[in-house]
C-alpha cells in the first residue's frame, strides 16, 4: 500500500494505455479514467500491476470529484495526475460552430483544470504531487484545427500558472508536447492514403527522420512524475522528433 498512485485520464485510448503500461512497470498503481471503456482497458492491463478502471467525464465537475474520491478511497492517496484526455473535431475558423469550440476547450482545457483542482486536497495532505498534461507541438507552431491549437496553448498557460500556485505544496506541473503519433486518436482523422502522406511529411520534417511512438511520450511522462524530475516544473517537454522546430534554412 506504499506504492505511488497515478491517475491517467483518457485511459482507455492508445496513448493512455501506453502511459499506464510504463507507469505500472515503474511500480505505480494506476487508475484509468475515461467516459467509456475504462474498466475494459483496466482488464486488459490486469496482471501487469495494480490497475483500476473508473468511468468519468472530465467536463463534469461532480464526475471528476467522485472519480478522484473513489481512487483515494480505494488506494488512500493520489501522487501523480496525467491529463491525457483530448478531442480534436475537424473544423476551420471560417466555418466553426460554437458547440465545436466549447466541446474542444471543455475536454482539453477545462477538464485538466478540474482534475488539478480536485487533486489539490490530496497533495496538501500528502505534502506533494506531480501533474503532467499532454499538450501538442501545435501550441508553438499552430495547427489545422483552431480550437484544438488554442486548447493546447491554454494548457501551457494553465501549467505555468499552476506550478506557481502549487509549488509551495511540493507539486510540480509540466507539459509533454508530442507531434503526430500513430494512435486511434490521429488515425481516425483521414483515410489510409492521406495518413501515409501525413506520416511521410512528419518523418521528413524530423531531423531524426522518424515518427514519435506512444512509448516515447509515455517515458517522458514517467520521468516527469518521478523523483528524478523533482526540480523540473513549469516546463514544456517536446517529444516531437524535432518537428517543433521551424524548417531549416538551406
Beta strands, then each sheet from edge to edge (+ up, - down):
strand 1: 5-9
strand 2: 29-34
strand 3: 51-55
strand 4: 80-83
strand 5: 129-134
strand 6: 171-178
strand 7: 236-239
sheet 1: 3+ 2+ 1+ 4+ 5+ 6+ 7+
end
